[in-house]
Amino acid sequence: FKRREMVILGTQYAGEMKKGVFTIMNYLMPLMPNRDLPPADRALPLHASANIGPDNDVSIFFGLSGTGKTTLSADPKRALIGDDEHVWHANGVFNIEGGCYAKTVGLTREKEPEIYDAIRFGSILENVGFDEMTGQVDYDDVSITENTRVAYPLKFIPNAKIPAKTEHHPKQIILLTCDAFGILPPISKLTPDQVMYHFISGYTAKVAGTEEGVLEPEATFSACFGAPFLVWHPSVYAEMLAAKLDKYGATAYLINTGWVGGPYGTGNRCSLKYTRQLIDAIHDGTLAELPESEWEEMPIFGLKMPKNAIKDVPKEILRPEEAWVQAGQSKEAFEKQAKHLA
């Protein structure tokens, strides 16, 4: 940090450059504008995507690689601020990168139109296979690695916010996880204490394509959803987040983009269509208007999950034990898996 130099060894993965810069920001930002200010008034670096709605409501999406930060923040109804690295400071939020670095494995225009259409002259594909005779790209080709990527400037997203900053503070905090064990609900409403717990633990499952050697999902924990990039102790960032949430009154939800109806290999990954509808329900006030009587606390984990269907998302999808039973598995198997995960 003193020499302001960064050295990358043993890899040609372009992601290391952006993460190196993010590590520097994780050192500098908590000291800004003055390290003696209260936590709520200092700059908090976030391993998160961000977008803003027509009513200037800012949403922050925390999540590790493979949980849906880039996909879910690219929303045609909202302006994209950025897909991975931001700073929440006393005067709003700004994006660090000025561009996006999206996964491309299995990419189609139908599933992710904003990202698909951003791939044109000026974007850079990494590790993606293509026909050398025709130049035709094959997004299903994982012969090099499953971690295929595209880098493109923010301006390639039609509804990107340029410049990538806003004077408005986050109204919604969305913590993303990819639970490969099929236990966590697709959406949960979090208390302030639960936000801190999930922020500090940073639970998800490593999935194929995000790290070398990972062929089967496995539970992993990454403090503040960005442990490799933290410079200060995780409690420093957690204290700042807690103070900002208290000051600005943002609501918080846990979104599981992982498996429903059973673990990996038995159940299915939650449909992107359903996840997008749940995100819409956060943004349009559907969930905020639900009375407490429409939420039920999940045993073991204490998460509040909806009692009934939300938009077109069926009740049994939103309630993990019911999803297991509908898929032909027993309640006892679900409880055993839940206790194992806990």
C-alpha positions in Angstrom: 0.0 0.0 0.0 2.9 2.4 0.8 4.4 1.9 -2.7 1.0 1.8 -4.4 2.0 -1.2 -6.4 0.1 -4.4 -7.2 1.8 -7.6 -8.4 -0.2 -10.5 -9.9 1.6 -13.8 -10.2 0.7 -17.3 -11.5 -2.4 -16.4 -13.4 -3.6 -14.6 -16.5 -7.2 -14.3 -15.2 -8.3 -10.7 -15.9 -10.5 -10.7 -12.7 -7.3 -10.5 -10.6 -6.8 -6.9 -11.9 -10.2 -5.6 -10.8 -10.0 -7.5 -7.5 -6.5 -6.0 -6.8 -7.9 -2.5 -7.2 -10.9 -3.4 -5.0 -8.5 -4.6 -2.3 -6.8 -1.1 -2.4 -10.3 0.5 -2.1 -11.0 -1.7 0.9 -8.0 -0.2 2.6 -8.5 3.4 1.6 -12.3 4.0 1.7 -12.9 3.3 5.5 -10.4 6.1 6.2 -12.4 8.6 4.0 -13.2 11.4 4.4 -11.7 11.3 7.9 -11.0 8.1 9.9 -12.2 9.9 13.1 -15.7 10.3 11.8 -18.5 8.0 13.1 -18.9 4.8 11.1 -22.1 5.9 9.4 -20.3 8.9 7.9 -17.3 7.1 6.5 -17.0 5.5 3.1 -17.9 1.8 3.0 -16.6 -0.4 0.1 -19.1 -3.1 -1.0 -18.6 -6.3 -2.9 -22.0 -5.8 -4.4 -24.0 -4.7 -7.4 -26.3 -1.7 -7.4 -29.2 -0.3 -9.3 -31.7 2.5 -8.9 -35.5 2.7 -9.7 -37.5 5.5 -11.2 -38.4 6.8 -7.7 -34.6 7.0 -6.9 -34.8 3.9 -4.6 -31.3 2.4 -4.6 -30.9 -1.4 -4.2 -27.6 -3.0 -3.1 -27.0 -6.7 -4.0 -24.4 -8.4 -1.9 -23.1 -11.8 -3.1 -20.2 -14.0 -4.0 -19.4 -15.2 -7.5 -22.2 -17.3 -9.0 -25.0 -16.0 -6.8 -26.5 -13.6 -9.3 -25.2 -10.1 -8.6 -24.6 -9.2 -12.3 -27.7 -11.0 -13.6 -30.2 -9.6 -11.0 -28.9 -6.0 -11.1 -29.3 -5.9 -14.9 -33.0 -5.1 -14.6 -34.9 -3.4 -17.6 -37.1 -1.5 -15.1 -34.2 0.0 -13.3 -31.0 1.9 -14.1 -27.7 0.0 -13.5 -25.1 1.7 -11.3 -22.7 -1.2 -11.5 -22.5 -5.0 -11.1 -19.7 -5.8 -8.6 -17.9 -3.0 -6.7 -19.3 0.1 -5.0 -18.7 2.6 -2.2 -21.5 3.8 0.1 -20.4 7.2 1.4 -22.0 10.1 3.2 -23.4 11.6 -0.1 -24.7 8.4 -1.7 -23.2 5.5 -3.8 -20.7 5.3 -6.6 -19.4 2.5 -8.8 -15.6 1.8 -8.7 -15.2 0.0 -12.0 -17.1 1.8 -14.8 -17.8 -1.5 -16.4 -19.1 -5.1 -16.0 -17.4 -8.5 -15.8 -20.1 -11.0 -16.4 -20.1 -14.8 -16.5 -21.1 -16.1 -20.0 -21.4 -19.9 -19.5 -24.7 -21.0 -21.0 -25.6 -17.4 -21.9 -28.6 -16.8 -24.2 -30.5 -13.7 -25.2 -33.7 -15.2 -23.7 -32.2 -15.6 -20.2 -30.1 -12.5 -19.9 -30.9 -10.1 -22.8 -29.0 -7.0 -21.3 -25.8 -8.9 -20.9 -26.1 -10.8 -24.3 -26.7 -7.6 -26.2 -23.8 -5.9 -24.5 -21.4 -8.3 -26.2 -20.3 -6.4 -29.3 -17.3 -4.5 -30.7 -15.5 -3.1 -27.7 -16.3 -5.9 -25.3 -13.7 -8.5 -24.4 -14.5 -12.2 -24.1 -12.3 -14.3 -21.9 -11.9 -18.1 -22.0 -14.9 -18.4 -24.4 -14.7 -20.9 -27.2 -15.4 -19.9 -30.8 -15.1 -21.3 -34.3 -11.9 -20.0 -35.8 -13.3 -20.3 -39.3 -16.6 -18.4 -38.8 -15.9 -16.5 -35.6 -19.1 -17.9 -34.2 -19.0 -17.9 -30.3 -20.1 -20.9 -28.4 -21.2 -19.9 -24.9 -21.7 -23.6 -23.9 -18.1 -24.4 -24.6 -16.3 -25.0 -21.2 -13.3 -26.7 -22.6 -10.9 -24.1 -21.1 -12.9 -23.4 -17.9 -16.5 -23.0 -16.7 -15.4 -19.5 -15.6 -16.0 -17.9 -19.0 -16.4 -14.1 -18.9 -17.1 -10.9 -20.8 -15.9 -7.4 -19.9 -17.7 -4.4 -21.3 -18.2 -0.7 -20.4 -21.3 0.3 -18.5 -22.5 2.3 -21.5 -23.1 -1.0 -23.3 -26.1 -1.5 -21.0 -29.0 0.5 -22.4 -30.3 1.6 -19.0 -27.0 2.1 -17.3 -26.7 5.2 -15.1 -23.9 7.4 -16.5 -22.0 8.7 -14.6 -22.2 5.6 -12.3 -23.1 7.4 -9.1 -26.1 8.7 -7.2 -26.7 11.1 -4.3 -29.5 8.8 -3.0 -28.9 6.2 -0.3 -29.9 2.5 -0.5 -33.5 1.7 0.4 -33.1 -2.0 -0.1 -30.3 -4.3 0.9 -30.4 -7.7 -0.8 -28.1 -10.5 0.4 -27.6 -13.2 -2.2 -26.7 -16.8 -1.5 -26.6 -19.9 -3.6 -27.6 -22.7 -1.2 -26.7 -26.0 -2.9 -28.3 -28.0 -0.1 -31.9 -26.8 -0.8 -32.6 -25.6 2.7 -32.8 -21.8 2.7 -36.0 -20.2 1.4 -35.9 -18.3 -2.0 -36.7 -15.2 0.0 -36.5 -14.2 3.7 -37.1 -11.0 5.4 -34.2 -10.2 7.7 -34.0 -8.4 11.1 -31.1 -6.1 11.8 -29.3 -8.8 13.8 -29.8 -11.3 11.0 -28.4 -8.8 8.4 -25.2 -8.6 10.5 -25.0 -12.4 10.9 -25.3 -13.1 7.2 -23.0 -10.2 6.3 -20.3 -11.4 8.6 -20.7 -15.1 7.7 -21.2 -14.6 3.9 -22.6 -18.1 3.3 -22.9 -19.6 -0.1 -21.9 -22.8 -1.9 -18.9 -22.9 -4.2 -20.3 -23.9 -7.6 -18.5 -25.3 -10.6 -16.9 -22.5 -12.6 -16.0 -20.0 -9.9 -12.9 -21.7 -8.5 -10.4 -24.1 -10.0 -10.9 -27.7 -8.8 -14.5 -27.2 -7.7 -16.6 -29.8 -9.5 -19.3 -30.4 -6.8 -20.9 -27.7 -4.7 -19.5 -27.2 -1.2 -20.5 -24.8 1.6 -18.2 -21.9 2.0 -18.1 -18.7 4.0 -16.6 -15.4 3.1 -16.8 -12.5 5.6 -18.6 -9.5 4.3 -19.1 -11.4 1.0 -15.6 -10.5 0.1 -13.0 -12.0 2.5 -10.1 -12.2 0.0 -10.3 -8.4 -0.6 -10.7 -7.2 3.0 -7.8 -5.3 4.5 -9.2 -4.3 7.9 -10.9 -6.7 10.3 -14.4 -7.7 9.1 -15.9 -6.1 12.2 -14.8 -2.7 10.8 -16.9 -3.1 7.7 -19.8 -4.7 9.6 -19.9 -1.8 12.1 -20.0 0.7 9.3 -22.8 -1.2 7.5 -24.9 -1.5 10.7 -24.5 2.2 11.4 -25.6 3.1 7.8 -28.6 0.8 7.9 -29.6 2.4 11.2 -29.1 5.9 9.9 -30.9 5.5 6.5 -33.5 2.8 7.5 -32.9 0.4 4.6 -34.9 -2.9 4.6 -33.1 -6.2 4.1 -33.8 -9.5 2.5 -31.9 -12.8 1.9 -32.4 -14.2 -1.6 -31.4 -17.8 -2.2 -30.7 -18.4 -5.9 -29.7 -22.0 -5.2 -31.6 -25.2 -5.1 -35.2 -26.0 -4.2 -37.0 -29.3 -3.7 -33.8 -31.0 -2.6 -30.0 -30.6 -2.7 -27.7 -30.4 -5.8 -28.2 -33.6 -7.8 -31.7 -34.1 -6.6 -33.5 -30.8 -6.6 -33.4 -28.0 -9.2 -31.9 -24.6 -9.1 -34.5 -21.9 -8.4 -35.9 -20.6 -11.7 -34.4 -17.2 -12.7 -37.9 -16.2 -13.6 -39.1 -16.8 -10.0 -36.1 -15.0 -8.5 -36.7 -12.0 -10.7 -40.3 -11.9 -9.6 -39.2 -11.9 -6.0 -36.8 -9.0 -6.7 -39.7 -7.2 -8.4 -41.8 -7.8 -5.2 -39.1 -6.1 -3.2 -39.0 -3.1 -5.5 -42.7 -2.6 -6.1 -43.6 -2.7 -2.4 -45.4 -6.1 -2.6 -43.3 -7.5 0.3 -43.2 -4.3 2.3 -47.1 -4.3 2.3 -47.3 -7.8 3.6 -48.5 -7.8 7.2 -46.5 -9.7 9.8 -49.2 -12.3 9.9 -48.3 -13.3 6.3 -44.7 -14.2 7.4 -43.7 -17.3 9.3 -40.5 -18.1 11.1 -38.6 -21.1 9.7 -37.4 -23.6 12.3 -33.7 -23.9 13.0 -32.6 -20.9 11.1 -35.2 -18.4 12.3 -35.7 -16.8 8.9 -39.1 -15.2 8.1 -40.5 -16.7 5.0 -43.8 -15.9 3.2 -46.8 -18.1 4.1 -48.3 -17.8 0.7 -47.5 -17.4 -3.0 -45.8 -14.1 -4.1 -46.8 -12.9 -7.6 -46.4 -16.0 -9.8 -44.0 -17.8 -7.4 -45.9 -20.8 -5.9 -46.2 -21.2 -2.2 -44.4 -24.6 -2.2 -41.4 -23.0 -3.9 -41.1 -20.4 -1.2 -41.3 -22.9 1.6 -38.4 -25.3 1.4 -39.8 -28.2 3.4 -43.0 -28.2 1.2 -40.8 -28.1 -1.9 -39.0 -31.2 -0.7 -42.2 -33.1 0.0 -43.7 -32.1 -3.4 -40.5 -33.5 -5.0 -41.1 -36.8 -3.4 -38.7 -36.5 -0.4 -39.6 -36.8 3.3 -39.9 -34.2 6.0 -37.4 -36.2 8.0 -34.8 -35.9 5.1 -35.3 -32.2 5.0 -34.9 -31.8 8.8 -31.7 -33.9 8.7 -30.2 -31.8 5.9 -31.2 -28.6 7.6 -29.5 -29.6 10.9 -26.5 -30.7 8.9 -26.2 -27.2 7.3 -26.8 -25.4 10.6 
